[in-house]
Amino acid sequence: MVIQAARKYPNLAEYYQKNATKFWDNFYKRHKNKFFKDRHYLEKDWGQYFSDDANSANVKVLLEVGCGAGNTIFPLIAAYPELYVQACDISPHAIALVKSHAEFKEDRVNAFLCDVTVDNLLERINPSSVDVITLVRVLEIPNSEVLILHLPEGYVLLRDYAIGDFAQVKLENKNQMISEGFYVRGDGTCSFYFSEDFLSTLFFQAGFNTVDISTYCKQIKNSHKNITMDRYV
């Protein structure tokens, strides 16, 4: 796939960025809502940012960029009754999956199509209305220009792949690296593997201050294949 793309696009990163909608829409056509598990762990990891402010009568608003099939959205609105979610994704099939979910309610979730690398998100969202932005494995091609939604007050919460992850090593062994840290999978979807310094610099260039940053390692045992995978996020 990498070689075929190079015939038309000398800049492979540009090719995969321009075609990201097609690749991710095909992904959700094929896998629907069966690929990713619901992210109930976010309640434990980030719960302090979603819980209600006892001193405020206002509903807390979350912007979920790259919402996929809703694996972040629905665990959070179940855990936090006063949370309202603005959710966007580049895949029309992903947005359709969110709206067809049994727990979808228009008074709790506004799901809409948006490619934040191209579209002007500010035409859909008022920055002063957002308390928290979540980016969960969504920064395929990291660029400080993507982080355009500056909050007067609030937080950006990011969880993504870190360098050294088992999947990165596997992709590198298959010669699927496009550039440093940037890899393409067999289905055309991409991922970037971050270092803490890279992330801190990226957000600093976009006008943000880093409050906390950590890399977590979890070992996963595949008994069937008799392998142990080191997963870094």
ABEGO torsion letter per residue (X at the ends): XAAAAAAABABAAAAAAAAAAAAAAAAAAAAEAAABBBBAAAAAAAAAAABBBAABABBBBBBBBGAEAGAAAAAAAAABAABBBBBBBABAAAAAAAAABAABBAAABBBBBBBAAABBAAAABBAAABABBBBBGABABBBAAABABBBABEBBBBBBBBBGBAAAAAAAAAGABABBGBBBBAAGBBBBBBBAAAAAAAAAAAGBBBABBBBBBBBBBBAAAGBBBBBBX
